Amino acid sequence: RAFPLYGPKLFSLCRKRKYTLAHCHLFGSNVIGKPVARLAGTPVLINHDHCNGDARLASRVLLHLDRITNRLSSHIIAVSESTRQFLISREGILSEKVTTIHNGVDLSRYHPPTLEERECVRARWKFTPEQIIVAGVGRLHPQKNFPLFLRIAERVTQENPQVRFVIAGEGPDRRELEAEAVQRNLGPERCLFLGYVRDIMSLYPAVDIFLLPSLYEGTPMTILEAMACEMAIIASRLDGMAEILENGKDCFLLDLKDEKGFIDCVAKLAREAGLRKSFTRMALQKVQQRYSAEAMTRQVEALYLR
């Protein structure tokens, strides 16, 4: 954690152990770890891009650094096809150097809850049996668009007091979001801030609807977790989410500007248990067949061997 002390330590480690391959995730690893590994003589460098650079790196300097160090990569993994196309069209990476490998979820950990698990978890959080729980999970950061989440909560809970919203996560925007919730008359009985939930499976079995109105994403792990845990999904229509989900069949995907659409879809799913069941059944089948951690690992392994 102590920059820049880990630079020399990483260099020494790579020289001593003579690693064949360095696999770098996210911006810091890309611009620091990858050049250090190359200087130490590590022959294969793989970069793992998790979302489109324009949205992720607002600073031109950071974006330029990211582009430069991407040239060092032996190969790049993109978590969505839209991320792959961004790297090819906007950063000039050769198409044969970028492979799309969607994220995968550990299905032994994330799975449909039993009735007993659901009742136990809801009791732990003091949710009543008749409440419909709508969850937002993620860092309290502008990317996750929690102000829209709160506006949706305000409108939906006005019309249906049995719907309760919860936010699990910490981040720099927490104080502002809590103040906005107060302004919108969203007390804990309508919208509850849980803070950082260390074991998210202590919450997921209680949730009926998963709401993710993010401004940008790659293929978010929380969406795959929601699919595996049988939560009905409402999300922004962008990037990896639009590649793995199908609007109206296993979720609702909406344009970010369609605030009324988000409100209407949450209200509709809250009213219609049959529709929630239909969405969750289709999404569960899809994640089990295509997006397991095992499937992802085999694809990464095949890339390593190639």
Secondary structure, DSSP 8 states (H G I E B T S, - for coil): --TTTHHHHHHHHHHHHT-SEEEEEHHHIIIIIHHHHHHTT--EEEEEE-S-HHHH--SHHHHHHHHHHHTT-SEEEESSHHHHHHHHHTT---GGGEEE----B-TTTS----HHHHHHHHHHTT--TT-EEEEEES-SSGGG-HHHHHHHHHHHHHH-TTEEEEEE---TTHHHHHHHHHHTT--TTTEEEEE--SSGGGTGGG-SEEEE--S--SS-HHHHHHHHTT-EEEEES-HHHHHH--BTTTBEEE-TT-HHHHHHHHHHHHH-HHHHHHHHHHHHHHHHHH-BHHHHHHHHHHHHH-
